[in-house]
Amino acid sequence: MRLPGRLVLLGHPVSHSLSPTFQNAALEAAEIPVRYEALDIPPVDFERAIDGLRALGAWGNVTVPHKERMFDACELHTPIADRVRAVNTFWIDEKGHLAGDNTDVGGFTGAVENLLGGPPHDLTVGVLGAGGTAAAVLAAVESWHSCYAHVYNRTPERARVLCERFRSVAQPIDDIGVVAGCDLVVNATSVGLRDDAFPMAPALIAPTSAVIDLVYRPGETAWVRELRARGHRTCDGIGMLIEQGALAFERWFGVAPDRSVMWGAIRRNG
């Protein structure tokens, strides 16, 4: 088994991240002698940090706001990373190339399957946001049976550009009410990460809509708590976080982690 010189999470900020908690539990359970650490890399320092980590043979994950810049930094991409044009999992291959994957796509599908109780099909999906996370959501929707997405963003041009890449399953909209009326509503923005702000007024959302907030905070986000109180099927981003992390673990080491160990670490320490 090849091992990295370091195993890291790159983002800004990262102090809230639970990834070290569950990844280190999985590494210990698998008896892999590596520690996973979070590195706060301001955008201005990104290229310099990547150069330094490459020299150390580091592998890892990437979170907001660096996923799209990491795609540009990688010399090799998996097909799904090419589709999303964002990288959240990287490693140095045997020839010394910086390689990137996007496990957010599989992580999102896993979270939705858990929320809905089975594989998603025949759904309208309302997406808030048009960044790298939203691109992963659309790549997942593209693989589902008979599903279609409506994308709303505060900057309409970003939604238009994103949907152009996924034109067979997505269209930009300028009425947030269209998102609110979809079968599945997805917050793919960072609203609610640092405070109790709502990405959309809960009262707008159709009573039958399921809702997934890809933001996570201890005790869930305020939006998820309010939606559950209103009777919606809803969850925060913990399920997607753990599943994308498990898929990254398998990508790095060629073995699947014990997901029950990952969940247990979150329940004890999250």
C-alpha positions as semicolon CSV with decimal commas, in nm:
position;residue;x (nm);y (nm);z (nm)
1;M;0,000;0,000;0,000
2;R;0,140;0,339;-0,101
3;L;0,125;0,605;0,169
4;P;0,131;0,986;0,140
5;G;0,397;1,211;0,289
6;R;0,113;1,400;0,452
7;L;-0,265;1,363;0,443
8;V;-0,441;1,699;0,455
9;L;-0,761;1,895;0,410
10;L;-0,715;2,226;0,230
11;G;-0,971;2,502;0,273
12;H;-1,048;2,844;0,416
13;P;-1,183;2,830;0,679
14;V;-1,136;2,473;0,806
15;S;-1,166;2,510;1,184
16;H;-1,527;2,385;1,168
17;S;-1,441;2,073;0,966
18;L;-1,524;1,729;1,104
19;S;-1,316;1,551;0,840
20;P;-1,011;1,500;1,067
21;T;-1,237;1,346;1,331
22;F;-1,379;1,069;1,116
23;Q;-1,082;1,021;0,883
24;N;-0,840;0,968;1,172
25;A;-1,082;0,721;1,331
26;A;-1,098;0,528;1,003
27;L;-0,721;0,536;0,959
28;E;-0,669;0,401;1,310
29;A;-0,928;0,127;1,259
30;A;-0,759;0,023;0,933
31;E;-0,414;0,034;1,100
32;I;-0,284;0,278;0,839
33;P;0,003;0,478;0,997
34;V;-0,097;0,823;0,871
35;R;-0,262;1,121;1,043
36;Y;-0,511;1,348;0,865
37;E;-0,481;1,720;0,936
38;A;-0,669;2,034;0,835
39;L;-0,473;2,322;0,682
40;D;-0,627;2,668;0,656
41;I;-0,499;2,808;0,326
42;P;-0,614;3,161;0,236
43;P;-0,677;3,199;-0,139
44;V;-0,374;3,425;-0,183
45;D;-0,148;3,143;-0,058
46;F;-0,302;2,858;-0,258
47;E;-0,041;2,810;-0,532
48;R;0,250;2,835;-0,290
49;A;0,085;2,583;-0,058
50;I;0,027;2,336;-0,341
51;D;0,392;2,359;-0,447
52;G;0,504;2,285;-0,092
53;L;0,264;1,995;-0,047
54;R;0,366;1,839;-0,378
55;A;0,727;1,845;-0,266
56;L;0,623;1,654;0,048
57;G;0,420;1,396;-0,145
58;A;0,097;1,506;0,022
59;W;-0,247;1,367;-0,063
60;G;-0,578;1,489;0,065
61;N;-0,909;1,663;0,030
62;V;-1,007;2,012;-0,080
63;T;-1,300;2,216;0,043
64;V;-1,438;2,569;-0,005
65;P;-1,309;2,783;-0,172
66;H;-1,035;2,584;-0,347
67;K;-1,207;2,300;-0,539
68;E;-1,207;2,469;-0,878
69;R;-0,851;2,600;-0,840
70;M;-0,739;2,250;-0,741
71;F;-0,888;2,120;-1,064
72;D;-0,666;2,363;-1,254
73;A;-0,361;2,260;-1,048
74;C;-0,397;1,888;-1,120
75;E;-0,227;1,733;-1,423
76;L;-0,456;1,429;-1,426
77;H;-0,830;1,405;-1,357
78;T;-1,082;1,125;-1,327
79;P;-1,373;1,147;-1,574
80;I;-1,611;1,269;-1,303
81;A;-1,368;1,543;-1,196
82;D;-1,348;1,649;-1,560
83;R;-1,727;1,659;-1,574
84;V;-1,759;1,871;-1,260
85;R;-1,441;2,075;-1,322
86;A;-1,374;2,070;-0,950
87;V;-1,148;1,848;-0,738
88;N;-1,210;1,756;-0,376
89;T;-0,974;1,455;-0,356
90;F;-0,612;1,453;-0,473
91;W;-0,299;1,239;-0,462
92;I;0,042;1,203;-0,623
93;D;0,049;0,908;-0,862
94;E;0,338;0,666;-0,918
95;K;0,488;0,893;-1,186
96;G;0,476;1,203;-0,968
97;H;0,170;1,361;-1,129
98;L;-0,081;1,552;-0,920
99;A;-0,411;1,370;-0,979
100;G;-0,763;1,473;-0,884
101;D;-1,104;1,316;-0,835
102;N;-1,444;1,443;-0,725
103;T;-1,607;1,221;-0,464
104;D;-1,870;1,486;-0,384
105;V;-2,083;1,341;-0,664
106;G;-2,104;0,996;-0,509
107;G;-2,129;1,149;-0,164
108;F;-2,431;1,356;-0,265
109;T;-2,608;1,061;-0,424
110;G;-2,550;0,855;-0,110
111;A;-2,694;1,129;0,110
112;V;-3,003;1,165;-0,110
113;E;-3,061;0,789;-0,116
114;N;-3,050;0,786;0,263
115;L;-3,291;1,080;0,286
116;L;-3,541;0,940;0,035
117;G;-3,506;0,575;0,129
118;G;-3,380;0,457;-0,209
119;P;-3,230;0,561;-0,543
120;P;-3,366;0,898;-0,664
121;H;-3,582;0,890;-0,978
122;D;-3,849;1,100;-1,151
123;L;-3,767;1,410;-0,946
124;T;-3,745;1,780;-1,003
125;V;-3,444;1,910;-0,811
126;G;-3,415;2,273;-0,706
127;V;-3,055;2,385;-0,658
128;L;-2,944;2,698;-0,474
129;G;-2,593;2,798;-0,583
130;A;-2,373;2,769;-0,891
131;G;-2,025;2,687;-0,763
132;G;-1,826;2,365;-0,744
133;T;-2,068;2,199;-0,503
134;A;-2,363;2,278;-0,729
135;A;-2,172;2,130;-1,023
136;A;-2,129;1,806;-0,825
137;V;-2,503;1,806;-0,754
138;L;-2,582;1,839;-1,125
139;A;-2,336;1,567;-1,217
140;A;-2,520;1,340;-0,974
141;V;-2,862;1,439;-1,110
142;E;-2,732;1,361;-1,458
143;S;-2,680;0,998;-1,351
144;W;-3,029;0,959;-1,194
145;H;-3,331;0,823;-1,381
146;S;-3,569;1,084;-1,522
147;C;-3,458;1,373;-1,301
148;Y;-3,425;1,741;-1,391
149;A;-3,277;2,040;-1,207
150;H;-3,364;2,408;-1,179
151;V;-3,071;2,625;-1,066
152;Y;-3,100;2,961;-0,890
153;N;-2,804;3,182;-0,803
154;R;-2,776;3,538;-0,679
155;T;-2,556;3,603;-0,983
156;P;-2,773;3,476;-1,271
157;E;-2,484;3,460;-1,516
158;R;-2,307;3,197;-1,302
159;A;-2,619;2,982;-1,305
160;R;-2,647;3,019;-1,681
161;V;-2,284;2,918;-1,740
162;L;-2,315;2,617;-1,508
163;C;-2,638;2,495;-1,665
164;E;-2,490;2,525;-2,013
165;R;-2,251;2,245;-1,914
166;F;-2,541;2,028;-1,794
167;R;-2,800;2,142;-2,045
168;S;-2,963;1,799;-2,079
169;V;-3,070;1,798;-1,713
170;A;-3,055;2,158;-1,588
171;Q;-3,181;2,505;-1,660
172;P;-3,115;2,839;-1,487
173;I;-3,413;3,018;-1,337
174;D;-3,455;3,367;-1,194
175;D;-3,753;3,289;-0,973
176;I;-3,655;3,128;-0,643
177;G;-4,011;3,009;-0,609
178;V;-3,944;2,750;-0,883
179;V;-3,673;2,596;-0,665
180;A;-3,906;2,605;-0,364
181;G;-4,165;2,399;-0,550
182;C;-3,933;2,116;-0,654
183;D;-3,954;1,760;-0,520
184;L;-3,603;1,794;-0,373
185;V;-3,454;2,128;-0,266
186;V;-3,076;2,148;-0,226
187;N;-2,874;2,423;-0,061
188;A;-2,539;2,413;-0,242
189;T;-2,429;2,755;-0,113
190;S;-2,227;2,833;0,202
191;V;-2,516;3,026;0,361
192;G;-2,558;2,902;0,717
193;L;-2,199;2,785;0,755
194;R;-2,094;3,064;0,993
195;D;-2,428;3,175;1,139
196;D;-2,798;3,087;1,150
197;A;-2,887;3,254;0,820
198;F;-3,139;3,077;0,593
199;P;-3,057;3,029;0,222
200;M;-3,431;3,042;0,153
201;A;-3,734;3,126;0,365
202;P;-3,876;2,792;0,491
203;A;-4,231;2,915;0,435
204;L;-4,168;2,929;0,060
205;I;-4,089;2,558;0,030
206;A;-4,370;2,329;-0,083
207;P;-4,502;2,110;0,203
208;T;-4,419;1,789;0,014
209;S;-4,061;1,887;-0,075
210;A;-3,766;1,701;0,074
211;V;-3,473;1,927;0,156
212;I;-3,099;1,866;0,188
213;D;-2,870;2,136;0,323
214;L;-2,513;2,061;0,217
215;V;-2,386;2,289;0,494
216;Y;-2,330;2,122;0,830
217;R;-2,283;2,258;1,181
218;P;-2,288;2,099;1,527
219;G;-2,650;2,024;1,613
220;E;-2,751;2,076;1,247
221;T;-2,807;2,406;1,072
222;A;-3,086;2,639;1,184
223;W;-3,248;2,591;0,841
224;V;-3,267;2,213;0,882
225;R;-3,408;2,243;1,234
226;E;-3,678;2,483;1,116
227;L;-3,767;2,269;0,814
228;R;-3,797;1,956;1,026
229;A;-4,025;2,141;1,266
230;R;-4,245;2,222;0,966
231;G;-4,270;1,854;0,874
232;H;-4,020;1,828;0,588
233;R;-3,796;1,529;0,526
234;T;-3,460;1,699;0,563
235;C;-3,096;1,651;0,653
236;D;-2,778;1,853;0,669
237;G;-2,448;1,785;0,493
238;I;-2,304;1,530;0,739
239;G;-2,416;1,229;0,534
240;M;-2,260;1,367;0,216
241;L;-1,946;1,465;0,408
242;I;-1,889;1,115;0,544
243;E;-1,971;0,937;0,218
244;Q;-1,744;1,159;0,007
245;G;-1,474;1,107;0,271
246;A;-1,519;0,729;0,257
247;L;-1,491;0,734;-0,122
248;A;-1,176;0,949;-0,094
249;F;-1,027;0,704;0,157
250;E;-1,086;0,419;-0,088
251;R;-0,933;0,622;-0,371
252;W;-0,616;0,687;-0,168
253;F;-0,559;0,345;-0,014
254;G;-0,747;0,098;-0,233
255;V;-0,955;-0,033;0,058
256;A;-1,294;0,077;0,185
257;P;-1,298;0,236;0,532
258;D;-1,530;0,118;0,806
259;R;-1,814;0,366;0,767
260;S;-1,960;0,269;1,107
261;V;-1,633;0,382;1,266
262;M;-1,659;0,714;1,081
263;W;-2,018;0,769;1,196
264;G;-1,929;0,667;1,549
265;A;-1,649;0,924;1,564
266;I;-1,890;1,197;1,449
267;R;-2,153;1,101;1,707
268;R;-1,898;1,108;1,987
269;N;-1,713;1,420;1,885
270;G;-1,912;1,604;1,619
